[in-house]
Amino acid sequence: MALALQTFPTVKDANAALKAAGTRYLGGGTLVVRAANEGDVSVSGLVMSTDPALSAIAAAGGKVRIGASVTMAAIARHPDLGPLAKAARAVGGPAIRNMATVGGNLFAPAPYGDFAVALLALDAAVGTEDGELPIETFLARRDGSRSIVTSVSFTLPKADGFRFLKVSRVKPKGVSVLSIAAVLEQAADGTVSSARIALGCMADRPMRAKAAEKALKGKKLDQNGIAAALAAATEGIAPITDPIASAWYRAEVLPIHLGRLLLA
């Protein structure tokens, strides 16, 4: 199916063109082009913007802003984004990482979207022309969104405070059975003072493990300290079933892999 591509120098102009029926925004193309190639007749035209800000990374004073067109490969090799390199490298193989963008990953349905799981744990803000939204709010509303994502912003965690794990059957670039990201802060006595845990494949989009977060507070990251969090890990989940794994299997192995992440 032939697709017309319109390119605009500004996000504002691209947003205006995106209002036409059947148009989709083209970032790296790993989602929308695949959909069109597989016969999605709802896609009749593509829109993209060449605004340089979409491809920029700014990191200063512990604050990070990543343009929506920045690729996973660029994040993986950026000297100031070391804590996120593992999450970026979890997205496909080298060819996919050279195309897959931050903005596109926010829209990826489970079992994809591993980097969005990391951004959820980081409590990122998602930028559009209309302003910024907390990532939880954005993910809840993303299916009806017609505004082009311009950036994600967050506070860079300490290297030992951010943890990421992807479980797949085919390594190193297989589709996720599940993914987990956590941002943990510990007090001087080693107890957890704050925790944000995000899960992939436990719903149709990344979700927080809020019961497990609550159970971790005030506890040490040892076998006894994390027991309550592991018991609460499956609260509120609705895992997907696909050719990779069943919902039952994903729910069964979640506490096991969360335990490995927390004890790492």
HUWOBEL-V267824 format. One record per backbone hydrogen bond with DSSP energy under -1.0 kcal/mol. NH is the residue of the N-H (numbers start at 1). CO is the residue of the C=O. If there is no record, write none. Layout:
nh = <NH	NH>
co = <CO	CO>
This chain:
nh = <6	8	14	15	16	17	18	19	20	23	24	26	35	36	37	38	39	40	41	43	44	45	46	47	48	50	54	55	56	58	60	63	64	65	66	67	68	69	70	72	73	75	76	77	81	84	85	88	89	91	97	98	99	100	102	103	105	106	107	110	112	117	118	119	120	121	122	123	124	125	126	127	128	131	133	135	138	139	140	141	144	145	150	151	152	153	154	156	161	163	165	167	174	177	178	179	180	181	182	183	184	185	187	190	192	193	194	196	198	199	200	207	209	213	214	215	216	217	218	219	222	226	230	231	232	235	237	238	240	242	250	251	252	253	254	257	258	259	260	261	262	263>
co = <46	48	10	11	12	13	14	16	17	20	45	47	31	32	33	34	36	35	39	40	22	22	4	24	6	8	51	52	53	65	63	60	154	58	152	56	150	54	67	100	97	71	72	73	78	81	82	84	85	88	93	94	96	96	70	68	101	102	104	204	109	113	114	115	116	117	118	120	119	153	133	151	131	128	126	124	134	135	136	137	141	142	127	127	66	125	64	62	158	182	180	178	170	167	167	200	165	198	163	196	161	194	191	187	219	185	185	183	181	207	179	199	197	209	210	211	212	213	192	216	220	222	226	227	228	232	234	202	201	245	246	247	248	249	250	253	254	255	256	257	258	259>
